[in-house]
Amino acid sequence: MINGQNEIIKHHQYAIEFVRSLNNLREEKWRMKIEEGKWTVAEIIGHLIPWDEFVLNNRLPYLFSVQELPIGPDVKTLNATSAGKAREQEKKVIINDFISVRSELLQKIEGIPDTRWNEEITIGQTKLNLYDYFKGLAEHDLHHFNQIK
């Protein structure tokens, strides 16, 4: 699954550069809602960090073991908490935290053997392969990046 793995690696490299480029965003744009009833850029990027941490700590270590995957956090609670935290933090802190955690995730993904990318994994009631799992996460990123653009 070298092509799929390469696609996921390229996505994460792109995500790091995209978020790094947000250092150039003026503070008022960083703190402005992307549209009525939606989050600010700060909140969007801020909410990606704990999800990356969740994948690093509660998915990757268990994917190829016989242990069951830990239950995921409550989406609304995690998103609300991380958005609130982002409202309090400086832009450079959020961007640096994102880059740091995403770089660690990228490093772990690069270390997954080619043969593992087609193996079936089970998350809750869903069965999928590793590529499809990471592709879903990448699509989530791109949805938010397109909102920001």
Secondary structure, DSSP 8 states (H G I E B T S, - for coil): -HHHHHHHHHHHHHHHHHHHHGGGS-HHHHTSBSSTTS-BHHHHHHHHHHHHHHHHHHTTTTTTSSS-------HHHHHHHHHHHHHHS-HHHHHHHHHHHHHHHHHHHHTS-GGGGGSEEEETTEEEEHHHHHHHHHHHHHHHHHHH-
